[in-house]
Structure formats: C-alpha cells, structure tokens
C-alpha cells in the first residue's frame, strides 16, 4: 500500500473513528465499510470534513453476494480446461455476511483522492439503505438503477422508480438467482391493440462457456497439412 493511501486512511480514521472499517482492496485504492445505520452521517462527514472533502459521488453500484466464492460454471470440461467461478486453492472464500450491498465511489477534487465506501443491507429479504441524494445529487439515478436491477430500496429517495426496465417488469435482473430467461415476455396484441405480458415459454437453461483446448491430433506437424 502506498504512503499516500496510508495517509488518506489515517485521516479517515481520525475523522470517523469507530464509524468505518478498513477493508482489503487494490494497492491503488482506499476502501472502507460503513454500517447501514451510519451511512448517511458518514457520507455527510466525508463530504464536509476539510481534510477529506469528497465532493463528488462518481458511482453507486449494487452488489449481490449470493453464492459468491461457492458456485462455479457447469460444464463437462476437465478441472483445468476452463476458467472457474471459484479459484480452487486460491485466496477466494465464501462470502460471510449480508447478501446485498452498495458500493459508493467517491472523489475529492480538493485533495485529488478517491475512496470506495461499501454499505451492506442488514435484511436479505428486504434490502434497504438510506438514500444519499441529500448529500450528493448524483445519487438519484444511481440509486434508482440499484433499486431496479437489485431490488434495493433507498429510504428517503425523492422518486424511487425503475430506471432501465419497463414499469411492468417482474423481478430484479441483476440478482444472482434471477432466471436467465426472465419471468415474463412481452408482445404486441393485435386484438387488444397494446403490449401484453405473458409467462416465458422458454425452458430455463444454464449457459455453458466455450471450452478451448490444444489438441495435438490436429497439429500440422502430425497431419502433414495446414491443420485446417
């Protein structure tokens, strides 16, 4: 970790002692976790504290940790013939904690510094966090996107509606357990003269990644040809 990042982490600790927790990240990043109950207060301090001044919210993205570090793609390939969703023998481990979270990417124009702030939703069945629109206006559409795609509710949001899917869309497509073919399909009904929703008629299936291997049986040296 660079000295510059360590200095930023120290300033955050001095200003927010006990309200944020340092978490592992890339060597070029500073990252912290905050409890859902403290999210709004911590966000305000990150923006207004002179030694921090994170004036800009660049992005806010929902995260679903369902089966994180546990599941892997289904295929008939050998154990070493394809990239796995699980790094066997590596440092990856199953996620322990709430299923849903939101990660906020912050920028300090004053100090030219960046911070990744993560808040986990306490309730997996009804994920909720406080809205940060009153702290950063750019949170408005970011939170609507997370609501639409992950089903995370942001309390205090002035206009929490779906943003990318249709008003009649069922479910939240970025959840890990969302069916690959969706829940409903739409078509235009000539009789009713409007778009109608119907249950999906396609049988759900798991997409299998393409497996590519070198096969010496087809090498030009053995076949005497071009290998085509």
N, C-alpha and C positions, 0 to 999 in steps of 0.2 A: 504494500500500500504506500502511495507516495506521501511525502511530507505535507504537501498541500491538502490532500484529502484528510489526513490525520488532524490538521489544524482546523479544518471545517467541522469534523466530527467533534472535536473538543469544544468549539464554540456552540454547537448544537446542544451538547451535553450540559454546558454551563447555563444555557438559557432555558432548557427544557428538561432539566434533571428529573428523572423518575417518570417522565411522561412519554418518552420514546425509548426504543430498544434497538441497538445496533444489530444489523443482520449482514450475513455474508453477501458479497457482491463482487463484480468485476473490479480489478485493481484500479480502474479509472473512475469508479463510481463511489458515491457515498450513499448508503441506503439505511433506512430506519423503519421500524414498525411502530405503529401507534394503536392504542386500544380504541375501539369504536366510540366509547363514551367520551374520549378526549380528542377526537378527530377535529371537531370544529374549533375548539380552543387552541389546539396545537397549530392548526393551519393559520389562524389569525396571528399567532406569535411568530411563526415562520415568515409571514409577510411583513409584519410591523417592527420586529426587533432590529435595531440599527445594524448590529453585527451580522445579521443574516439577510434580510431584505429579499426574500424570494417573491418578487412582484408578479411573476408570470407562471401560470399553470399551462404547461405545454401539452399535456395529455393526461387523461384518466382512463384506465382500461380495466375492465372486469377480468377476473381470473376464476376458473373452476378447477379445483384440485381433485376432482373425482377420479379415482384410480391412478393418481399421479405416482409414478415410481413403482407401480404394481403391474399394470396391464401391458400387453405387447401385441403387435400385429399377428393375426392368424395367417399362417401360410404353411405349405409343405416343404419349404426350403430347409436346408440343414441349419444347425445352430450358428454357423458362421457365414451363411450365404446371403444375409440381408441385414439392413440396419434395424435394430430393435427399438421399441419404445422404452425398454428398460436396459440400462447399462449394467449387465451382469459383471460382478467382480469390481465394479467401479464405486464411485462415491455416492451415486444416486440412492435414495432411500424413500420409502413410502411416506407420503405427507401425513403429518400428525397435527391435527388442529381443525379449525373450521373449514368447510368446503369452499366457500366463496370469499373473495377478497377484491379490493380495488387498489390498484397501484397508481399513484399520482407522480408525474414527472414535473419537477419544479425547476425554475431558472431564476437566478439572481442576476439581473442586469447590472446592478450596482457593484457587485463583487465578482461577476463573471464566474459563477459557480452553479453546479447542478446538484439536485437531491432527488432520490427515489424514495417516496413515502408510501408504505403499504398499510392498509387498514382491513382487518378481517371482519366479516359479518358474523355476529355471535350465533345467529339462528340459521341452521342449514335449510330448514323447511320454509322459512320466510326471511330471506336475507335482506337486511336493512342497514343503511348508514345515514348519517346526517348529510344534507346537501351542503356543498361548499360554494354555491352560487353567490352568496353574500360576501364571500372572501375573494373569489376570482370569478368574474363574469363568464369566462370561457368554460367554466364547469357545466354550464347549462346544457349544451349539446352533448358533451362527453358523458354526462350522467344519463341523459336520455338514451344514448347509444347503449350504455351498460344495462339500463333498465330493459331495453328492447331485446338485446341479444342474450343477456344472462338472467333477467328477471330480478335484478337487484333494485329495491325501492330506495329512493333518496328522500328522506323526510325533510320537508320544508322547501322542496323544489317548486318553483312557481308554475310550471307547466309540464308535468311529467307524463309525456305521451310517447308512443312508439315513434321511432325516427327513421328506421331503414326498412322495416317490414310493413305490410298493409295493416289497416285498422282491425280487420277481422282475422289476422294471423293468430294461429293457436300455438302456444309454446314459445320457447326461447332458443333459437337455433345454435347458439354457441355453448350451450350446456353439453357436457360430455355424454350425457345419456339421451340426448335428443335424437330421434330416429334419422338415419341418413337420408331417407326419402321423405321426411317430414310427416306431418299428421294429416294435412288436408291438401287438396289440389283445387285449382280454380279453372273455370272455363266460362265462356260466354254462352248463355242460353238464349237461343233464337226465339223461343216461345215467350219467356219471361222478359226478354229484352234487357237483361242485366247480367252481371258476373255472379256466378253461384259457386259456393264452396261444397266440396264433396270429399268423403274419406278417400285417402290414397289407395289406388288399386294395385300398386306395385308391391311385390313381396319384398320386405326389407332384406338386405344382404350386406355382408361386410366386404369392403373393397380390399383387395389384396395387392400389395405393392409389387411392381415388376421385379423379378429376380434375374440378375445378370451374372453369369459366371464365365470364366475362361474354360474352354473345352479343347483339350489337345487333339481330339479326334478330327477336328476341322482345321488344324493349323496347316498353312501352305507347305511346310516342310514335309509333312506326312502324306498329304494328298497329292503333292506334285502339281497343284494348281494354284489358283489365286486365293483360295479359301472362301470364295463367294458361293 
